[in-house]
Amino acid sequence: MQLKDTMEKIKDRIKNIRSGFKSFDDAKCFMDLRRIIHNFVNPNQELQGKTPAEIAEINLKIGRNKLLGLIKFVRCLSIANLTISK
């Protein structure tokens, strides 16, 4: 996917958020989420149907449903960090 296509997708998503972002942090979180989805979830045609993470050989073992697997992976990391912090 080219940068122009990515920017168009982001513009469309922002238009769908009627009230816009309430703060800079909200916008940053949205952009971080888009970056993570791009790198770990969405296959790229130019990468022969693989994600950038797969090309970089980053294997998080998130399963077939990559978005759900990624959410579970992050949740487990958060729980582990809370346990370590205590």
C-alpha positions in Angstrom: 0.0 0.0 0.0 1.4 3.4 -0.9 1.6 6.3 1.4 -1.1 8.2 -0.5 -3.6 5.2 0.0 -2.7 5.1 3.7 -3.3 8.8 4.1 -6.7 8.5 2.3 -7.7 5.7 4.7 -6.8 7.8 7.7 -8.7 10.8 6.3 -11.8 8.6 5.8 -11.5 7.2 9.4 -11.2 10.7 10.8 -14.2 11.9 8.9 -16.2 9.0 10.5 -15.3 10.2 14.0 -17.8 13.0 14.0 -16.6 14.9 17.0 -13.0 14.5 16.1 -10.3 13.9 18.6 -10.7 15.5 22.0 -7.0 15.8 22.6 -3.6 15.3 21.0 -3.2 12.1 23.0 -6.4 10.7 21.5 -5.1 11.5 18.0 -1.7 9.9 18.9 -3.3 6.8 20.2 -5.3 6.5 17.0 -2.2 6.9 14.8 -0.3 4.3 17.0 -3.1 1.9 16.5 -3.1 2.4 12.7 0.7 1.8 12.7 0.4 -1.4 14.7 -2.4 -2.7 12.5 -0.4 -1.9 9.4 2.7 -3.6 10.8 1.2 -6.7 12.4 -2.4 -7.3 11.0 -2.9 -6.1 7.4 -1.0 -8.1 4.7 0.7 -6.0 2.1 0.5 -6.8 -1.6 4.0 -5.6 -2.2 5.3 -8.0 0.4 3.6 -11.0 -1.2 0.7 -11.0 1.2 2.8 -10.8 4.3 2.8 -8.1 7.0 5.9 -6.0 7.6 6.3 -7.8 10.9 6.4 -11.2 9.1 9.0 -9.9 6.7 11.1 -8.7 9.6 10.6 -12.2 11.2 8.9 -10.9 14.2 6.8 -13.8 15.3 4.4 -13.0 18.2 2.4 -16.3 17.6 -0.9 -14.3 17.5 -2.7 -16.9 15.4 -4.9 -16.6 12.3 -7.1 -13.8 13.6 -4.2 -11.4 13.9 -6.1 -8.5 15.4 -7.7 -10.5 18.2 -4.4 -12.4 18.8 -2.6 -9.1 19.1 -5.1 -7.7 21.6 -4.7 -10.9 23.7 -0.9 -10.7 23.4 -0.9 -7.0 24.7 -3.4 -7.9 27.4 -1.1 -10.7 28.7 1.9 -8.3 28.6 -0.1 -5.7 30.6 -1.1 -8.3 33.2 2.5 -9.5 33.4 3.8 -6.0 33.9 1.2 -5.3 36.7 2.3 -8.5 38.4 5.9 -7.6 38.2 5.3 -4.0 39.4 3.6 -5.2 42.7 
